[in-house]
Amino acid sequence: MCAYLEMNDEEQLTVSDLRCKMKEYLSMADSLPYGNQYLKSQLKERYGNCIYIAEGEGLDDIVTMREKTSHILRSYFNSTKEKGDEESQKRAVLEAAARLIKSDIKTNVPTV
């Protein structure tokens, strides 16, 4: 289920969606997935500050992965070292900026 979350980060997934996905992966028919509250606590424990769960009273809790700024900048630095021409460097700057903005948006999901 965690691999599914990591591979489908572009989707808007809820804790309930992940719980259903966990149920699909269980090998024994009588096995039960974690409850939503326990699943949230386990996700927070596993991913720490790399995960954001937007909670709202009476609403489904939305789960999203944050990309750490240090990871984005390290990726940018590595891509600029590999690419020497000016056009490639401009593209790397834009891609890094887009990733930073996307990460910021994900962490500022309003709750009701």
C-alpha positions as CSV (number, residue, x, y, z in Angstrom):
1,M,0.0,0.0,0.0
2,C,2.9,2.4,0.7
3,A,4.4,1.6,-2.6
4,Y,1.0,2.4,-4.2
5,L,0.9,5.8,-2.4
6,E,4.5,6.6,-3.5
7,M,3.8,5.7,-7.1
8,N,0.5,7.5,-7.3
9,D,1.5,10.8,-5.6
10,E,-0.2,12.8,-8.4
11,E,-3.6,11.5,-7.4
12,Q,-5.7,12.9,-4.6
13,L,-5.9,9.9,-2.3
14,T,-7.8,9.7,1.0
15,V,-7.0,7.6,4.0
16,S,-10.1,5.5,3.1
17,D,-8.7,5.0,-0.4
18,L,-5.5,3.7,1.0
19,R,-7.4,1.5,3.5
20,C,-9.3,-0.1,0.5
21,K,-6.0,-0.5,-1.3
22,M,-4.5,-2.2,1.7
23,K,-7.5,-4.6,1.8
24,E,-6.8,-5.6,-1.8
25,Y,-3.2,-6.5,-0.9
26,L,-4.1,-8.7,2.1
27,S,-3.5,-12.4,1.2
28,M,-5.9,-14.0,3.6
29,A,-9.6,-13.5,2.9
30,D,-10.5,-13.0,6.6
31,S,-7.7,-10.4,7.2
32,L,-8.8,-6.9,7.9
33,P,-6.9,-3.7,7.0
34,Y,-5.9,-1.1,9.6
35,G,-8.6,1.3,10.8
36,N,-8.4,4.8,9.4
37,Q,-7.0,6.4,12.6
38,Y,-4.3,3.7,13.0
39,L,-3.4,3.9,9.3
40,K,-2.9,7.6,9.6
41,S,-0.7,7.2,12.7
42,Q,1.4,4.5,10.9
43,L,1.7,6.7,7.8
44,K,2.9,9.6,10.0
45,E,5.4,7.3,11.7
46,R,6.8,5.8,8.5
47,Y,7.1,9.1,6.5
48,G,7.5,11.7,9.2
49,N,7.4,15.2,7.7
50,C,7.5,13.8,4.2
51,I,3.7,13.2,4.3
52,Y,0.9,15.7,4.8
53,I,-2.6,14.7,5.8
54,A,-5.3,17.3,5.4
55,E,-7.9,16.7,8.0
56,G,-11.3,18.2,8.1
57,E,-14.3,17.6,10.3
58,G,-16.8,15.5,8.5
59,L,-14.5,15.3,5.4
60,D,-12.2,12.6,4.1
61,D,-8.6,13.0,5.2
62,I,-6.5,13.7,2.1
63,V,-3.0,12.2,2.0
64,T,-0.1,13.6,0.0
65,M,3.6,13.2,-0.1
66,R,5.8,16.2,0.3
67,E,9.0,16.5,-1.6
68,K,11.6,17.9,0.7
69,T,13.2,21.1,-0.4
70,S,16.7,19.6,0.2
71,H,15.9,16.8,-2.2
72,I,14.6,19.2,-4.9
73,L,17.7,21.4,-4.6
74,R,20.1,18.4,-4.6
75,S,18.3,17.1,-7.8
76,Y,18.6,20.6,-9.4
77,F,22.3,20.8,-8.5
78,N,23.0,17.4,-10.0
79,S,21.1,18.1,-13.2
80,T,23.0,21.4,-13.8
81,K,26.3,19.7,-13.3
82,E,25.4,17.2,-16.0
83,K,24.0,19.7,-18.5
84,G,26.3,22.3,-19.8
85,D,24.3,24.4,-22.3
86,E,22.4,27.5,-21.3
87,E,19.0,26.1,-22.5
88,S,19.3,23.0,-20.4
89,Q,20.2,25.0,-17.3
90,K,17.2,27.2,-17.8
91,R,15.0,24.1,-18.1
92,A,16.5,22.7,-14.9
93,V,15.8,26.0,-13.0
94,L,12.2,25.9,-14.2
95,E,11.7,22.3,-13.3
96,A,13.2,22.9,-9.8
97,A,11.0,25.9,-9.3
98,A,7.9,24.0,-10.4
99,R,8.7,21.2,-7.9
100,L,9.2,23.7,-5.1
101,I,5.8,25.3,-5.9
102,K,4.1,22.0,-6.1
103,S,5.5,20.9,-2.8
104,D,4.4,24.1,-1.2
105,I,0.9,23.9,-2.6
106,K,0.5,20.3,-1.3
107,T,1.4,21.4,2.3
108,N,-1.1,24.3,2.2
109,V,-4.3,22.4,1.5
110,P,-7.0,24.3,3.4
111,T,-9.0,22.4,6.0
112,V,-12.6,23.1,7.0
